[in-house]
Amino acid sequence: MPTTYEIDRVADLLRVPIERRTACLREVEYALALHELAFGEKAADVEIGPMRWTDDGDKTCTLHDASGKPVLTLEVTSKSDMQPNA
């Protein structure tokens, strides 16, 4: 079963094993991009946290509202996973 890490402060990243931090930080970057997409210029004023990262290789980020309900999901795929439009 994959491990989930709660990241509320930068120091929380130290709980992620060093060999998995690159993957974690990449997905945190995706989550920040999704947040900016959702809130535009106001993104820096909209509170984030805590973030939860699951070490499952899924590369999917979901933005939740204040009640915890998912409102927007970003699924990252590799170019080889994409199929041409028919």
C-alpha positions in Angstrom: 0.0 0.0 0.0 1.4 3.4 -1.0 2.4 5.8 1.8 0.7 9.2 2.0 2.7 12.2 3.4 1.0 15.4 4.8 2.9 18.5 3.8 2.0 21.6 5.7 5.4 23.1 6.2 8.6 22.9 4.1 10.2 20.8 6.8 7.5 18.1 6.3 9.2 17.2 3.0 12.0 15.7 5.1 9.7 12.9 6.0 9.6 11.8 2.3 12.5 9.4 1.6 15.3 11.2 -0.2 15.0 8.9 -3.2 11.3 9.8 -3.6 11.6 13.6 -3.0 12.1 14.5 -6.7 8.8 12.7 -7.6 7.1 14.4 -4.6 8.4 17.9 -5.5 7.4 17.4 -9.1 3.8 16.6 -8.0 3.8 19.5 -5.6 4.7 21.7 -8.6 1.8 20.2 -10.5 -0.5 21.0 -7.6 0.7 24.6 -7.5 0.1 25.0 -11.2 -3.4 23.6 -10.8 -4.0 26.1 -7.9 -2.8 29.0 -10.1 -5.0 27.7 -13.0 -8.0 27.7 -10.7 -7.5 31.0 -9.0 -5.5 33.1 -11.5 -4.0 36.3 -10.1 -5.6 35.7 -6.7 -3.8 32.3 -6.3 -1.2 33.6 -3.8 -4.0 34.9 -1.6 -5.9 31.6 -1.5 -4.8 29.4 1.4 -3.3 26.0 0.6 -2.7 23.3 3.0 -2.1 20.9 4.2 -1.2 19.1 0.9 -1.2 15.3 0.9 1.1 13.4 -1.5 0.7 9.7 -2.0 3.7 7.9 -3.3 1.8 5.8 -5.8 3.2 7.0 -9.2 -0.2 8.2 -10.2 0.8 11.9 -10.9 -2.7 13.0 -10.4 -3.4 16.2 -8.4 -6.9 17.2 -7.1 -7.8 20.6 -5.8 -10.4 20.5 -3.0 -12.7 23.2 -1.6 -12.8 24.2 2.0 -15.1 21.3 2.9 -12.8 18.8 1.3 -14.9 18.2 -1.8 -12.8 17.7 -5.0 -13.4 20.6 -7.5 -10.7 20.2 -10.1 -8.3 17.3 -11.0 -5.2 17.4 -13.1 -4.0 14.0 -14.5 -0.5 14.1 -15.8 0.3 11.5 -18.5 3.4 10.9 -20.6 3.3 11.7 -24.3 3.4 7.9 -25.1 0.2 7.5 -23.1 -1.7 9.9 -25.3 -3.7 8.6 -28.3 -4.1 10.6 -31.4 -7.6 12.1 -32.0 -9.7 10.0 -34.3 
